[in-house]
Amino acid sequence: MLLAETIDMLNVRPGLTYVDATAGAGGHLSAIYNAAGGAAKVVGIDQDPASLEALRKRAPDDITLLHSNFRYLKETLAQSGINTVDGGILADLGVSSMQIDRSERGFSFQKDGPLDMRMDTTQSLSAYDIVNGWKEEALANIIFEYGEERYSRRIARRILEARPIKTTLELSEIVSRCVPRGSDKKSRKNFSKESGGEGGAGQRMAHSAIHPATRTFQALRMAVNEELPALKEFLQESLSILEPGARLVLITFHSLEDRVVKQFFKQAALSCVCPPRMPQCACNKHSELEIITRKPLTASSQEILANTRSRSAKLRAGQKLI
């Protein structure tokens, strides 16, 4: 996803350390390694044990692979003797096609599988626990907040009435009955463009609404994996571990993620946070980050044709100053 743009923004050079904090299938990791001619220290981190197991079978031996959530970046790297990063850090956010395509992982509303949705299968909380254990108000709140679903309260009420719910197709069917067909077509079409649907499913839904369960499944996945809190912690950890001149590159896939990254970059780039009426700066704040991408980079039309999911990708990059 945005492979050439990512390598360009990371400014990959031999002899430096680069971290792919969401290694996944290894596409970016391999590109970083090759761009440095095999002469950089390259580290891949991923919270999905299955992704790491597959990656270990084909990655060069001198690439370091670590199992962890990227929210624990500093601790994870320190365990491998890395306390600072002088090259760059990358995170490509969201669920991978590999995870969606495996029905037993429970991410897909179009494949029958258990209500799982854990990116890290060693953690205890799953979508089953949320769907069958959380109170109605808590369920409605996450579906509205993380899925931006206008029918969140109706969906939460129907979920409680149908408990216990065991499979993805059961849940998809329940949610679909709560969302009127053809309702809010314009906003749902826009959401389809933004979220990328399900491995390109948004485009296959033709020109009408996205699948009625899309928003709810996204919300549950984000809640299970604590995606927004983890992202905020990762950004702070990245900024603190980067050396001056090193780069931070983020690829997001929906507005909630992109908003967090945009606001973090903006705050880190500020040189003063004093109230506007202060006659003289007294905060002693210094700009920590130079924003390289004033507007996010997006996929080319050629890449979108090859991979429909890339149409929602946005890349933002910054360079550590102090």
C-alpha positions as CSV (number, residue, x, y, z in Angstrom):
1,M,0.0,0.0,0.0
2,L,1.6,3.3,-1.1
3,L,4.8,1.4,-1.3
4,A,7.0,3.8,-3.4
5,E,5.6,6.8,-1.4
6,T,6.4,5.1,1.9
7,I,10.0,4.4,1.0
8,D,10.4,7.9,-0.3
9,M,9.0,9.5,2.9
10,L,11.1,7.2,5.1
11,N,14.2,8.5,3.2
12,V,15.8,5.0,3.6
13,R,19.6,5.0,3.9
14,P,22.1,2.3,4.7
15,G,23.5,2.0,8.2
16,L,20.4,3.3,10.0
17,T,17.7,1.6,12.0
18,Y,14.1,1.3,10.5
19,V,11.1,-0.1,12.3
20,D,7.9,-1.4,10.6
21,A,5.6,-1.5,13.6
22,T,2.8,-3.3,11.7
23,A,4.8,-5.8,9.6
24,G,1.9,-7.8,8.4
25,A,2.7,-9.7,5.2
26,G,6.0,-8.0,5.0
27,G,5.6,-5.8,1.9
28,H,6.9,-2.6,3.4
29,L,9.4,-4.4,5.5
30,S,10.9,-6.1,2.4
31,A,10.9,-2.8,0.5
32,I,12.8,-1.0,3.3
33,Y,15.4,-3.8,3.5
34,N,15.9,-3.7,-0.3
35,A,16.1,0.1,-0.5
36,A,18.9,0.0,2.0
37,G,20.7,-2.7,0.1
38,G,20.5,-5.0,3.1
39,A,22.8,-2.6,5.0
40,A,20.3,-1.2,7.5
41,K,19.0,-2.6,10.7
42,V,15.4,-3.5,9.9
43,V,12.9,-4.5,12.6
44,G,9.4,-5.8,12.0
45,I,6.8,-5.8,14.8
46,D,3.3,-7.3,14.6
47,Q,0.7,-8.3,17.1
48,D,-0.6,-11.2,15.0
49,P,1.3,-14.4,15.7
50,A,0.0,-16.0,12.4
51,S,1.4,-13.1,10.3
52,L,4.8,-13.3,12.1
53,E,5.0,-17.1,11.6
54,A,4.3,-16.7,7.9
55,L,6.8,-13.8,7.6
56,R,9.6,-15.7,9.4
57,K,9.5,-18.4,6.7
58,R,10.5,-15.9,4.0
59,A,12.2,-12.9,5.6
60,P,16.0,-12.6,5.4
61,D,17.7,-13.8,8.6
62,D,19.1,-10.4,9.4
63,I,15.6,-8.8,9.7
64,T,14.5,-8.8,13.4
65,L,10.9,-9.9,13.9
66,L,9.1,-9.2,17.2
67,H,5.7,-10.1,18.5
68,S,4.0,-7.2,20.2
69,N,1.3,-4.5,20.0
70,F,2.9,-1.3,18.6
71,R,1.6,0.6,21.6
72,Y,4.5,-1.0,23.6
73,L,7.0,0.2,21.0
74,K,9.8,1.4,23.4
75,E,9.6,-1.6,25.7
76,T,9.5,-4.1,22.7
77,L,12.6,-2.5,21.0
78,A,14.5,-2.2,24.3
79,Q,14.2,-6.0,24.7
80,S,16.2,-6.2,21.5
81,G,18.8,-3.6,22.6
82,I,17.3,-0.8,20.6
83,N,16.8,2.4,22.6
84,T,16.6,5.0,19.8
85,V,15.7,4.9,16.1
86,D,17.9,7.0,13.8
87,G,16.2,6.0,10.5
88,G,12.5,5.9,10.7
89,I,9.3,4.2,12.0
90,L,6.4,3.1,9.9
91,A,2.9,2.0,10.8
92,D,0.3,0.8,8.2
93,L,-2.9,0.7,10.1
94,G,-6.1,-1.4,9.9
95,V,-7.0,-5.0,9.2
96,S,-5.1,-6.9,6.5
97,S,-6.7,-8.7,3.6
98,M,-5.0,-11.9,4.9
99,Q,-7.0,-11.5,8.2
100,I,-10.3,-10.7,6.5
101,D,-10.0,-13.7,4.1
102,R,-9.6,-16.2,6.9
103,S,-13.2,-16.9,8.1
104,E,-11.9,-18.4,11.4
105,R,-10.5,-15.0,12.4
106,G,-14.1,-13.5,12.5
107,F,-13.4,-10.2,10.8
108,S,-15.7,-10.7,7.8
109,F,-19.4,-10.1,7.7
110,Q,-19.6,-12.1,4.5
111,K,-17.9,-15.3,5.7
112,D,-19.3,-17.6,8.4
113,G,-16.9,-17.8,11.4
114,P,-16.6,-17.3,15.1
115,L,-17.1,-13.9,16.6
116,D,-13.4,-13.3,17.2
117,M,-11.8,-10.2,15.5
118,R,-8.6,-10.4,17.7
119,M,-5.6,-9.2,15.8
120,D,-3.5,-10.7,18.6
121,T,-5.0,-14.1,19.1
122,T,-3.2,-14.4,22.5
123,Q,-5.3,-11.7,24.1
124,S,-8.4,-12.7,26.0
125,L,-11.1,-10.1,24.8
126,S,-12.9,-11.1,21.6
127,A,-15.9,-9.8,19.7
128,Y,-17.9,-12.6,21.2
129,D,-17.3,-11.2,24.7
130,I,-18.4,-7.7,23.6
131,V,-21.5,-8.8,21.6
132,N,-22.7,-11.2,24.3
133,G,-21.5,-9.5,27.5
134,W,-21.5,-5.7,27.2
135,K,-24.5,-3.7,28.3
136,E,-26.8,-2.1,25.7
137,E,-25.6,1.4,26.2
138,A,-21.9,0.5,26.0
139,L,-22.6,-1.5,22.8
140,A,-24.5,1.4,21.2
141,N,-21.8,3.9,22.2
142,I,-19.0,2.0,20.5
143,I,-21.0,1.3,17.4
144,F,-21.8,5.0,17.1
145,E,-18.4,6.3,18.0
146,Y,-16.2,3.8,16.1
147,G,-18.6,2.9,13.3
148,E,-20.3,6.3,13.0
149,E,-23.5,4.2,12.6
150,R,-26.7,6.3,13.0
151,Y,-28.8,3.2,13.9
152,S,-26.4,2.2,16.7
153,R,-29.1,2.1,19.5
154,R,-31.5,0.0,17.4
155,I,-28.6,-2.4,16.6
156,A,-27.5,-2.7,20.2
157,R,-31.1,-3.4,21.3
158,R,-31.5,-6.1,18.7
159,I,-28.2,-7.7,19.7
160,L,-29.3,-8.0,23.3
161,E,-32.6,-9.5,22.2
162,A,-30.9,-12.1,20.1
163,R,-28.2,-13.3,22.6
164,P,-26.3,-15.5,22.5
165,I,-24.8,-14.7,19.1
166,K,-22.0,-17.1,18.1
167,T,-21.1,-16.4,14.5
168,T,-20.3,-13.6,12.2
169,L,-23.1,-14.4,9.8
170,E,-25.6,-14.4,12.7
171,L,-24.5,-11.0,13.7
172,S,-24.4,-9.7,10.2
173,E,-28.0,-10.9,9.7
174,I,-29.2,-9.2,12.9
175,V,-27.5,-5.9,12.0
176,S,-28.8,-5.9,8.4
177,R,-32.4,-6.2,9.7
178,C,-31.8,-3.0,11.7
179,V,-30.6,-0.8,8.9
180,P,-33.3,0.2,6.3
181,R,-32.3,-0.8,2.8
182,G,-31.2,2.2,0.8
183,S,-31.2,4.5,3.8
184,D,-28.7,7.3,3.8
185,K,-27.2,6.2,0.5
186,K,-25.0,9.2,0.0
187,S,-23.3,9.0,3.3
188,R,-22.9,5.3,3.2
189,K,-21.5,5.5,-0.3
190,N,-18.9,8.0,1.0
191,F,-18.2,5.7,4.0
192,S,-17.5,2.9,1.5
193,K,-15.0,5.0,-0.3
194,E,-13.3,5.9,3.0
195,S,-13.3,2.5,4.7
196,G,-12.4,0.5,1.6
197,G,-15.2,-1.9,2.3
198,E,-14.2,-5.4,3.1
199,G,-11.2,-6.3,0.9
200,G,-12.8,-4.3,-1.9
201,A,-16.4,-5.3,-1.0
202,G,-17.4,-1.7,-0.9
203,Q,-16.8,-1.4,-4.7
204,R,-18.6,-4.7,-5.4
205,M,-21.7,-3.2,-3.7
206,A,-22.1,-1.2,-6.9
207,H,-23.3,2.4,-6.6
208,S,-25.8,2.1,-3.8
209,A,-25.2,1.7,-0.1
210,I,-22.4,-0.3,1.5
211,H,-23.3,-3.6,3.3
212,P,-25.4,-2.7,6.3
213,A,-23.0,-4.5,8.7
214,T,-19.9,-2.7,7.6
215,R,-19.9,0.0,10.2
216,T,-20.9,-2.3,13.1
217,F,-18.1,-4.8,12.3
218,Q,-15.6,-2.0,12.0
219,A,-16.6,-0.6,15.4
220,L,-16.4,-4.1,17.1
221,R,-13.0,-4.7,15.6
222,M,-11.7,-1.4,16.8
223,A,-13.1,-2.0,20.3
224,V,-11.7,-5.5,20.5
225,N,-8.2,-4.3,19.6
226,E,-8.4,-0.9,21.3
227,E,-7.1,0.6,18.0
228,L,-7.5,4.3,18.7
229,P,-6.0,4.2,22.3
230,A,-3.2,2.0,20.9
231,L,-2.5,4.4,18.1
232,K,-2.3,7.4,20.4
233,E,0.2,5.6,22.7
234,F,2.2,4.4,19.6
235,L,2.5,8.0,18.3
236,Q,3.8,9.3,21.7
237,E,6.3,6.4,22.0
238,S,7.5,6.9,18.4
239,L,8.2,10.6,18.9
240,S,10.1,9.9,22.1
241,I,12.3,7.2,20.6
242,L,13.2,8.8,17.3
243,E,16.5,10.6,16.9
244,P,16.6,14.1,15.3
245,G,16.4,13.7,11.5
246,A,14.5,10.4,11.7
247,R,11.1,10.0,10.0
248,L,7.7,8.9,11.2
249,V,5.3,7.6,8.5
250,L,1.6,6.6,9.1
251,I,-0.8,5.1,6.6
252,T,-4.5,5.3,7.7
253,F,-7.7,3.9,6.2
254,H,-10.5,5.9,7.8
255,S,-11.2,9.3,9.2
256,L,-11.0,8.4,12.9
257,E,-7.4,7.2,12.5
258,D,-6.4,10.0,10.2
259,R,-7.8,12.6,12.6
260,V,-5.7,11.2,15.5
261,V,-2.6,11.3,13.3
262,K,-3.2,14.7,11.9
263,Q,-3.9,16.3,15.3
264,F,-0.8,14.6,16.8
265,F,1.4,15.9,14.0
266,K,0.0,19.4,14.4
267,Q,0.5,19.4,18.1
268,A,4.1,18.1,17.9
269,A,4.9,20.7,15.3
270,L,3.8,23.7,17.4
271,S,6.6,25.9,18.9
272,C,4.3,27.6,21.4
273,V,1.1,26.6,23.2
274,C,0.5,29.8,25.2
275,P,-2.9,31.4,25.1
276,P,-3.2,33.8,22.1
277,R,-3.3,36.9,24.3
278,M,-0.1,36.2,26.1
279,P,2.3,39.1,25.3
280,Q,5.3,36.8,25.5
281,C,5.8,33.0,25.2
282,A,6.1,31.4,28.6
283,C,5.5,27.8,27.8
284,N,9.0,26.9,26.8
285,K,7.7,24.5,24.2
286,H,9.8,23.6,21.2
287,S,8.6,22.2,17.9
288,E,9.4,18.4,18.0
289,L,8.3,17.5,14.5
290,E,8.5,18.9,11.0
291,I,5.4,18.0,9.0
292,I,6.6,16.8,5.6
293,T,3.2,16.0,4.1
294,R,1.1,19.2,4.5
295,K,-1.7,17.2,2.8
296,P,-1.8,13.4,3.0
297,L,-0.5,11.4,0.1
298,T,-3.1,9.1,-1.6
299,A,-2.9,6.2,-3.9
300,S,-2.5,6.6,-7.7
301,S,-5.3,5.6,-10.0
302,Q,-3.1,2.7,-11.1
303,E,-2.7,1.4,-7.6
304,I,-6.4,1.8,-6.9
305,L,-7.2,-0.3,-10.0
306,A,-4.8,-3.0,-8.8
307,N,-6.0,-2.9,-5.2
308,T,-9.4,-1.3,-4.4
309,R,-8.6,-1.1,-0.7
310,S,-5.9,1.5,-1.4
311,R,-8.5,4.1,-2.5
312,S,-9.0,5.0,1.2
313,A,-5.4,5.0,2.2
314,K,-3.8,8.3,3.4
315,L,-0.1,8.7,4.2
316,R,1.3,11.3,6.6
317,A,4.9,11.8,7.4
318,G,7.0,13.9,9.7
319,Q,10.7,14.4,10.7
320,K,11.9,14.5,14.3
321,L,13.5,17.9,15.1
322,I,14.8,17.7,18.7
